[in-house]
Amino acid sequence: MDEGEAQQMADSLRRLGIRGFVSPEESGSPDGQWRVYDSTDPDTRRDITDEVLTVVRSRSSRAGQSGPTRGFVVPAPR
């Protein structure tokens, strides 16, 4: 994921009413895994990726759709 894709993901989460900041798991290594955190401060942030996935799955199942099982799949804006 690059910075642009991370921003799109963050925008999508906000549109869904989900809090969080998308950032690389290893600070300064954008080619690695990305996670959702509760703040932008790398020293105090808490990883909330699993919580966010649970919310997305819950919303998808209520809508009769299957949710993501690993990572995020967000449709492109139309």
N, C-alpha and C positions, 0 to 999 in steps of 0.2 A: 504494500500500500504506500502511496506517496502522500505528500501534504495535501494535494488537491482532493484525493480520494478520502482522506481522513476528514477533511472539511465537509465533504458531501455526506459522509456517514454521520458526523456530528449534527449537521443540519437536519438530516432525516430523523435522528433520535429526538431532536427538539420538536419537530413537527408532530411526532408521536407522543409528545409530552414526557419523554424519558430524559432524566438528567444524566449528565456525565460528559467527560472529555475523552476524546479518542487520541491515544498517544502510543508510540512504540514501547514495547515491554522493556527493551534495553535502550535507555536514553541515548540518543545519538546514533542509533542503528535502525534506520527506517526500513531496511531490507528484511528485518526479522519480524517476529510476531507483534501484532498491535492489540491493545486491550482498551477497555473503557474504565476510566478512573473517576473518582468523586471530586478531584480538584486538579489543578494544573501544576501544583508544587510537587516535584519529584521526591522531595524529602518527607512529605507528610501525606501524600495521596494514598488512597486505598483502592485496590482493584475491585471494581463492581461488575466486571464482565458477566459473571454467572448470574447475578441478580437481573441484569439487563436482558440476558437471554431468556430467563424465566418469564419476565414480563412480556417479551415478544412472543414466546411460545403460548402463553396464556391468551393473549389477544388473538393469535392466529387460530387457536383451537375453538375459541368462542365464535369466530367467524366461519368455522367449518373448514379451515385450511390447516395443513400441517406446518408447523413452525420449523425453524432451523435447528439442526441437531449439532452442528459444529460451525462456529463463525456466524457471520451475518450475510443475509441476502436481502438487499434493499432494491426495490424497483427504481429505475431511473424516472425522474420527473417527466411528465408529458406536457 
